[in-house]
């Protein structure tokens, strides 16, 4: 009887230790990992937000809008003329194209050619 009570007390003590320290410890570690992930996401979003804020301020400047319109879309201001420079054309060649190489015969072809009744 005394042994059973001692075993029960040991089991209750170990169970209490698990409930008081191990399970909250696992939760605490998981929360730490989640916090680290959230901080990395916040940092990346802050950088993206800064870049977008800079782009917004640039797009509010008429000189920048003109630069983008000219460079990316080929637009001109009224009264201006746009000129495009084309690359030089290659001189025509009079040489005939090289003949395509003959395909190598398949190993089955030599087998069938070697049979007397097939020829």
ZAMAR-776062 format. One record per atom (N, C-alpha, C): x, y, z; residue number from 1. Coordinates in nm, 3 decimals. Layout:
// ZAMAR-776062
VOKE        px        py        pz   pos
VOKE         X         Y         Z   NUM
...
END
This chain:
// ZAMAR-776062
VOKE        px        py        pz   pos
VOKE     0.082    -0.119     0.000     1
VOKE     0.000     0.000     0.000     1
VOKE     0.087     0.126     0.000     1
VOKE     0.190     0.123     0.086     2
VOKE     0.280     0.238     0.093     2
VOKE     0.351     0.258    -0.041     2
VOKE     0.382     0.149    -0.107     3
VOKE     0.449     0.157    -0.237     3
VOKE     0.357     0.220    -0.342     3
VOKE     0.233     0.185    -0.339     4
VOKE     0.136     0.240    -0.434     4
VOKE     0.118     0.389    -0.413     4
VOKE     0.114     0.433    -0.289     5
VOKE     0.100     0.576    -0.258     5
VOKE     0.224     0.650    -0.304     5
VOKE     0.341     0.594    -0.282     6
VOKE     0.466     0.658    -0.325     6
VOKE     0.470     0.668    -0.477     6
VOKE     0.432     0.562    -0.545     7
VOKE     0.428     0.565    -0.691     7
VOKE     0.330     0.667    -0.742     7
VOKE     0.215     0.677    -0.678     8
VOKE     0.115     0.776    -0.717     8
VOKE     0.167     0.917    -0.696     8
VOKE     0.234     0.941    -0.581     9
VOKE     0.291     1.073    -0.554     9
VOKE     0.400     1.109    -0.657     9
VOKE     0.482     1.013    -0.695    10
VOKE     0.587     1.038    -0.796    10
VOKE     0.521     1.072    -0.930    10
VOKE     0.418     0.997    -0.968    11
VOKE     0.349     1.021    -1.095    11
VOKE     0.283     1.158    -1.096    11
VOKE     0.219     1.195    -0.987    12
VOKE     0.155     1.327    -0.977    12
VOKE     0.260     1.436    -0.982    12
VOKE     0.374     1.416    -0.917    13
VOKE     0.482     1.516    -0.918    13
VOKE     0.537     1.534    -1.059    13
VOKE     0.563     1.424    -1.127    14
VOKE     0.616     1.432    -1.265    14
VOKE     0.512     1.498    -1.356    14
VOKE     0.385     1.461    -1.341    15
VOKE     0.280     1.523    -1.419    15
VOKE     0.270     1.672    -1.393    15
VOKE     0.285     1.711    -1.268    16
VOKE     0.283     1.854    -1.234    16
VOKE     0.399     1.928    -1.297    16
VOKE     0.517     1.867    -1.294    17
VOKE     0.634     1.931    -1.355    17
VOKE     0.611     1.949    -1.505    17
VOKE     0.557     1.847    -1.570    18
VOKE     0.530     1.856    -1.714    18
VOKE     0.431     1.968    -1.742    18
VOKE     0.323     1.973    -1.666    19
VOKE     0.222     2.075    -1.688    19
VOKE     0.273     2.215    -1.656    19
VOKE     0.359     2.228    -1.555    20
VOKE     0.405     2.361    -1.515    20
VOKE     0.521     2.414    -1.598    20
VOKE     0.607     2.325    -1.649    21
VOKE     0.729     2.374    -1.714    21
VOKE     0.742     2.334    -1.861    21
VOKE     0.717     2.210    -1.894    22
VOKE     0.744     2.164    -2.029    22
VOKE     0.643     2.221    -2.129    22
VOKE     0.516     2.207    -2.104    23
VOKE     0.415     2.255    -2.199    23
VOKE     0.420     2.407    -2.218    23
VOKE     0.429     2.486    -2.113    24
VOKE     0.444     2.630    -2.134    24
VOKE     0.576     2.666    -2.204    24
VOKE     0.680     2.587    -2.179    25
VOKE     0.808     2.612    -2.245    25
VOKE     0.799     2.592    -2.395    25
VOKE     0.727     2.488    -2.437    26
VOKE     0.707     2.465    -2.580    26
VOKE     0.628     2.579    -2.642    26
VOKE     0.526     2.624    -2.573    27
VOKE     0.445     2.736    -2.622    27
VOKE     0.530     2.861    -2.633    27
VOKE     0.614     2.884    -2.534    28
VOKE     0.700     3.002    -2.533    28
VOKE     0.798     2.999    -2.651    28
VOKE     0.857     2.881    -2.680    29
VOKE     0.950     2.869    -2.793    29
VOKE     0.876     2.890    -2.926    29
VOKE     0.756     2.837    -2.938    30
VOKE     0.678     2.856    -3.062    30
VOKE     0.644     3.003    -3.082    30
VOKE     0.610     3.071    -2.975    31
VOKE     0.580     3.214    -2.986    31
VOKE     0.704     3.293    -3.025    31
VOKE     0.821     3.251    -2.976    32
VOKE     0.946     3.318    -3.013    32
VOKE     0.973     3.304    -3.162    32
VOKE     0.951     3.183    -3.216    33
VOKE     0.971     3.162    -3.361    33
VOKE     0.871     3.245    -3.442    33
VOKE     0.746     3.249    -3.397    34
VOKE     0.645     3.327    -3.468    34
VOKE     0.679     3.476    -3.464    34
VOKE     0.732     3.522    -3.353    35
VOKE     0.772     3.662    -3.341    35
VOKE     0.885     3.695    -3.437    35
VOKE     0.982     3.604    -3.451    36
VOKE     1.095     3.627    -3.542    36
VOKE     1.045     3.636    -3.687    36
VOKE     0.953     3.548    -3.724    37
VOKE     0.898     3.551    -3.860    37
VOKE     0.823     3.682    -3.884    37
VOKE     0.744     3.723    -3.787    38
VOKE     0.668     3.848    -3.800    38
VOKE     0.762     3.968    -3.811    38
VOKE     0.874     3.966    -3.739    39
VOKE     0.968     4.078    -3.748    39
VOKE     1.034     4.084    -3.885    39
VOKE     1.067     3.967    -3.943    40
VOKE     1.127     3.966    -4.078    40
VOKE     1.025     4.018    -4.180    40
VOKE     0.901     3.977    -4.167    41
VOKE     0.797     4.026    -4.259    41
VOKE     0.778     4.176    -4.245    41
VOKE     0.780     4.224    -4.122    42
VOKE     0.763     4.368    -4.098    42
VOKE     0.878     4.446    -4.159    42
VOKE     1.000     4.393    -4.149    43
VOKE     1.116     4.460    -4.207    43
VOKE     1.104     4.467    -4.360    43
VOKE     1.065     4.355    -4.421    44
VOKE     1.051     4.352    -4.567    44
VOKE     0.941     4.447    -4.612    44
VOKE     0.830     4.448    -4.541    45
VOKE     0.720     4.538    -4.578    45
VOKE     0.758     4.684    -4.557    45
VOKE     0.837     4.713    -4.455    46
VOKE     0.882     4.851    -4.433    46
VOKE     0.970     4.898    -4.549    46
VOKE     1.060     4.809    -4.595    47
VOKE     1.146     4.845    -4.708    47
VOKE     1.062     4.868    -4.834    47
VOKE     0.966     4.780    -4.858    48
VOKE     0.880     4.797    -4.975    48
VOKE     0.798     4.924    -4.965    48
VOKE     0.751     4.955    -4.846    49
VOKE     0.673     5.077    -4.824    49
VOKE     0.758     5.201    -4.852    49
VOKE     0.884     5.198    -4.809    50
VOKE     0.974     5.312    -4.834    50
VOKE     0.997     5.330    -4.984    50
VOKE     1.017     5.219    -5.056    51
VOKE     1.038     5.228    -5.200    51
VOKE     0.914     5.282    -5.271    51
VOKE     0.798     5.237    -5.227    52
VOKE     0.674     5.286    -5.290    52
VOKE     0.650     5.433    -5.257    52
VOKE     0.685     5.476    -5.136    53
VOKE     0.671     5.617    -5.100    53
VOKE     0.761     5.703    -5.188    53
VOKE     0.883     5.654    -5.212    54
VOKE     0.976     5.727    -5.299    54
VOKE     0.921     5.734    -5.441    54
VOKE     0.864     5.624    -5.489    55
VOKE     0.808     5.623    -5.625    55
VOKE     0.689     5.718    -5.636    55
VOKE     0.607     5.726    -5.532    56
VOKE     0.493     5.819    -5.532    56
VOKE     0.543     5.962    -5.542    56
VOKE     0.648     5.995    -5.466    57
VOKE     0.698     6.134    -5.471    57
VOKE     0.758     6.164    -5.607    57
VOKE     0.823     6.065    -5.671    58
VOKE     0.877     6.087    -5.806    58
VOKE     0.765     6.107    -5.907    58
VOKE     0.659     6.029    -5.894    59
VOKE     0.550     6.039    -5.990    59
VOKE     0.468     6.167    -5.975    59
VOKE     0.493     6.244    -5.872    60
VOKE     0.427     6.372    -5.856    60
VOKE     0.507     6.486    -5.918    60
VOKE     0.626     6.455    -5.971    61
VOKE     0.710     6.557    -6.034    61
VOKE     0.692     6.553    -6.186    61
VOKE     0.654     6.665    -6.246    62
VOKE     0.632     6.666    -6.392    62
VOKE     0.756     6.627    -6.473    62
VOKE     0.874     6.663    -6.427    63
VOKE     0.996     6.630    -6.502    63
VOKE     1.017     6.479    -6.507    63
VOKE     0.986     6.410    -6.399    64
VOKE     1.002     6.265    -6.396    64
VOKE     0.898     6.199    -6.486    64
VOKE     0.776     6.250    -6.484    65
VOKE     0.671     6.195    -6.569    65
VOKE     0.710     6.210    -6.716    65
VOKE     0.766     6.327    -6.751    66
VOKE     0.810     6.350    -6.889    66
VOKE     0.921     6.253    -6.926    66
VOKE     1.014     6.233    -6.835    67
VOKE     1.127     6.142    -6.860    67
VOKE     1.076     5.999    -6.885    67
VOKE     0.983     5.953    -6.805    68
VOKE     0.928     5.818    -6.822    68
VOKE     0.850     5.809    -6.952    68
VOKE     0.772     5.912    -6.984    69
VOKE     0.692     5.911    -7.107    69
VOKE     0.781     5.904    -7.230    69
VOKE     0.892     5.975    -7.228    70
VOKE     0.984     5.975    -7.342    70
VOKE     1.060     5.842    -7.351    70
VOKE     1.115     5.795    -7.238    71
VOKE     1.201     5.677    -7.241    71
VOKE     1.122     5.548    -7.261    71
VOKE     1.013     5.532    -7.192    72
VOKE     0.943     5.404    -7.195    72
VOKE     0.833     5.397    -7.301    72
VOKE     0.775     5.509    -7.336    73
VOKE     0.662     5.507    -7.428    73
VOKE     0.688     5.580    -7.560    73
VOKE     0.802     5.644    -7.573    74
VOKE     0.836     5.713    -7.698    74
VOKE     0.748     5.833    -7.726    74
VOKE     0.691     5.894    -7.624    75
VOKE     0.604     6.010    -7.643    75
VOKE     0.687     6.137    -7.660    75
VOKE     0.628     6.236    -7.725    76
VOKE     0.694     6.365    -7.744    76
VOKE     0.600     6.475    -7.700    76
VOKE     0.656     6.591    -7.677    77
VOKE     0.575     6.708    -7.642    77
VOKE     0.513     6.763    -7.772    77
VOKE     0.403     6.835    -7.763    78
VOKE     0.343     6.893    -7.884    78
VOKE     0.444     6.982    -7.956    78
VOKE     0.451     6.965    -8.088    79
VOKE     0.543     7.044    -8.170    79
VOKE     0.678     6.977    -8.189    79
VOKE     0.709     6.872    -8.116    80
VOKE     0.836     6.801    -8.132    80
VOKE     0.817     6.688    -8.233    80
VOKE     0.928     6.649    -8.296    81
VOKE     0.926     6.536    -8.387    81
VOKE     1.013     6.426    -8.329    81
VOKE     0.966     6.304    -8.339    82
VOKE     1.043     6.189    -8.288    82
VOKE     1.110     6.120    -8.405    82
VOKE     1.234     6.081    -8.386    83
VOKE     1.309     6.009    -8.486    83
VOKE     1.357     5.878    -8.425    83
VOKE     1.349     5.773    -8.503    84
VOKE     1.399     5.644    -8.458    84
VOKE     1.516     5.602    -8.544    84
VOKE     1.619     5.549    -8.482    85
VOKE     1.737     5.504    -8.555    85
VOKE     1.729     5.351    -8.563    85
VOKE     1.724     5.303    -8.686    86
VOKE     1.713     5.159    -8.708    86
VOKE     1.852     5.099    -8.722    86
VOKE     1.869     4.975    -8.680    87
VOKE     2.000     4.912    -8.698    87
VOKE     2.024     4.884    -8.846    87
VOKE     2.150     4.879    -8.889    88
VOKE     2.177     4.854    -9.030    88
VOKE     2.130     4.714    -9.069    88
VOKE     2.086     4.704    -9.194    89
VOKE     2.040     4.574    -9.242    89
VOKE     2.159     4.492    -9.289    89
VOKE     2.150     4.363    -9.279    90
VOKE     2.258     4.276    -9.325    90
VOKE     2.254     4.267    -9.476    90
VOKE     2.369     4.269    -9.543    91
VOKE     2.369     4.258    -9.690    91
VOKE     2.317     4.120    -9.730    91
VOKE     2.245     4.114    -9.842    92
VOKE     2.192     3.983    -9.885    92
VOKE     2.306     3.891    -9.926    92
VOKE     2.291     3.766    -9.897    93
VOKE     2.393     3.667    -9.936    93
VOKE     2.342     3.589   -10.056    93
VOKE     2.432     3.554   -10.145    94
VOKE     2.396     3.478   -10.265    94
VOKE     2.436     3.333   -10.251    94
VOKE     2.496     3.296   -10.141    95
VOKE     2.538     3.158   -10.121    95
VOKE     2.416     3.070   -10.097    95
VOKE     2.420     2.952   -10.153    96
VOKE     2.312     2.856   -10.130    96
VOKE     2.326     2.800    -9.989    96
VOKE     2.216     2.768    -9.927    97
VOKE     2.228     2.713    -9.792    97
VOKE     2.295     2.576    -9.797    97
VOKE     2.366     2.546    -9.692    98
VOKE     2.436     2.418    -9.684    98
VOKE     2.333     2.306    -9.675    98
VOKE     2.360     2.193    -9.744    99
VOKE     2.264     2.083    -9.737    99
VOKE     2.258     2.025    -9.595    99
VOKE     2.141     1.979    -9.561   100
VOKE     2.123     1.920    -9.428   100
VOKE     2.197     1.787    -9.423   100
VOKE     2.258     1.754    -9.310   101
VOKE     2.330     1.627    -9.302   101
VOKE     2.231     1.510    -9.305   101
VOKE     2.275     1.399    -9.367   102
VOKE     2.190     1.282    -9.375   102
VOKE     2.181     1.220    -9.235   102
VOKE     2.062     1.175    -9.198   103
VOKE     2.051     1.112    -9.067   103
VOKE     2.121     0.976    -9.068   103
VOKE     2.178     0.941    -8.955   104
VOKE     2.245     0.812    -8.943   104
VOKE     2.138     0.702    -8.947   104
VOKE     2.167     0.593    -9.017   105
VOKE     2.068     0.484    -9.019   105
VOKE     2.054     0.424    -8.880   105
VOKE     1.934     0.383    -8.850   106
VOKE     1.905     0.323    -8.721   106
VOKE     1.957     0.179    -8.722   106
VOKE     1.994     0.126    -8.608   107
VOKE     2.050    -0.009    -8.604   107
VOKE     1.949    -0.114    -8.650   107
VOKE     1.821    -0.085    -8.641   108
VOKE     1.720    -0.180    -8.690   108
VOKE     1.722    -0.187    -8.843   108
VOKE     1.758    -0.077    -8.907   109
VOKE     1.761    -0.075    -9.053   109
VOKE     1.864    -0.174    -9.107   109
VOKE     1.979    -0.181    -9.045   110
VOKE     2.081    -0.275    -9.093   110
VOKE     2.038    -0.419    -9.069   110
VOKE     1.961    -0.443    -8.965   111
VOKE     1.912    -0.579    -8.938   111
VOKE     1.817    -0.622    -9.048   111
VOKE     1.720    -0.537    -9.082   112
VOKE     1.621    -0.575    -9.184   112
VOKE     1.686    -0.583    -9.322   112
VOKE     1.784    -0.500    -9.349   113
VOKE     1.852    -0.505    -9.478   113
VOKE     1.932    -0.634    -9.493   113
VOKE     1.978    -0.688    -9.383   114
VOKE     2.058    -0.811    -9.387   114
VOKE     1.976    -0.936    -9.411   114
VOKE     1.846    -0.931    -9.395   115
VOKE     1.763    -1.049    -9.419   115
VOKE     1.744    -1.066    -9.569   115
VOKE     1.763    -1.189    -9.619   116
VOKE     1.758    -1.214    -9.764   116
VOKE     1.617    -1.197    -9.820   116
VOKE     1.519    -1.245    -9.752   117
VOKE     1.384    -1.239    -9.809   117
VOKE     1.327    -1.099    -9.808   117
VOKE     1.383    -1.012    -9.734   118
VOKE     1.331    -0.874    -9.723   118
VOKE     1.377    -0.789    -9.840   118
VOKE     1.493    -0.816    -9.897   119
VOKE     1.548    -0.736   -10.007   119
VOKE     1.474    -0.757   -10.134   119
END
